[in-house]
Amino acid sequence: MIATFLIEISLALYAFFRYKMSELMYVILLLLTMLGIFQLSEYFVCTSSSETWSRLGYVAITTLPALGIHLFYLLSDNKNRKIVYASYLIMILFSVYFLAANDVFQGYVCTGNYVIFQLNHMAGLIYQTYYFGLMFLSIALSVFWLNKHKRSKNKKKLIQALIVGYLVFLVPTAVVNAFLPDTRSGIPSVMCGFAVIFALILALYITPRTLKKK
C-alpha cells in the first residue's frame, strides 16, 4: 500500500513540476493524487483510526469515475459537458454521504493483501451502480468516439490509451474475483491495487502527449 502510494504521488509530483498547468493537468493531477490517497487510507485503516480513514479513502475513490469522464471529454475535445457536470454532482453527493452518514460503514477488515470495507447494504448497491456505471460509460463513449473519428490519429492513440488504462485494472480484478471469490468483498481495494498501472499509463504516456513542458 505504501509502495503504491509513493509511486502514484511521485507521478503526480513529476507531472506537476514538469508540465504547465491547464484544465487537463488539473484532472490528471487529481486522478493520480486520489489514487494515492486511497492507498494511504488503506494503510491507516490497517493501523489506526479505521473509520476516519475509511471515509477519506472512499471520498478519494468516489472522485475517480467522474474525473475519468472529464478526462475523456478533454482528450476528445468534446465541448458538451452535461454528462461531466452530472457525474460531478453525483460524486459530490456520495462524498458528503461518506463523510457525514453515521451508518455508512458496518465494519473494516484488513487482510494483509487488501482491505474489506463493509458498507451499508443499500448504499453499497447504489454506489456500485454509480462507480461501475461511469467507468463502463467512459469506455463506451471512448469506443463510440473511435468509431466516429477514424482520421484523428493522435487523438485516437490517446483515447485508445485511456481504454487500455481502464481495462488494465478492470480485467485483472474480474479474473482475481473469478478464481478467488473471497476477494469480491474487497473489490475497491483490489481494483486500486491494479490501478497503479493506469497511473503509469496516465503519467508516462498520456501526459507527455497532451501537456506542454514548463
Secondary structure, DSSP 8 states (H G I E B T S, - for coil): -HHHHHHHHHHHHHHHHHB---HHHHHHHHHHHHHHHHHHHHHHHTTS-HHHHHHHHHHHHHHHHHHHHHHHHHHTT----HHHHHHHHHHHHHHHHHHH-SSSEEEEEE-SS-EEEEE-HHHHHHHHHHHHHHHHHHHHHHHHHHHH-TT-HHHHHHHHHHHHHHHHHHHHHHHHHHH-GGGGGGHHHHHHHHHHHHHHHIIIIIHHHHS-B-
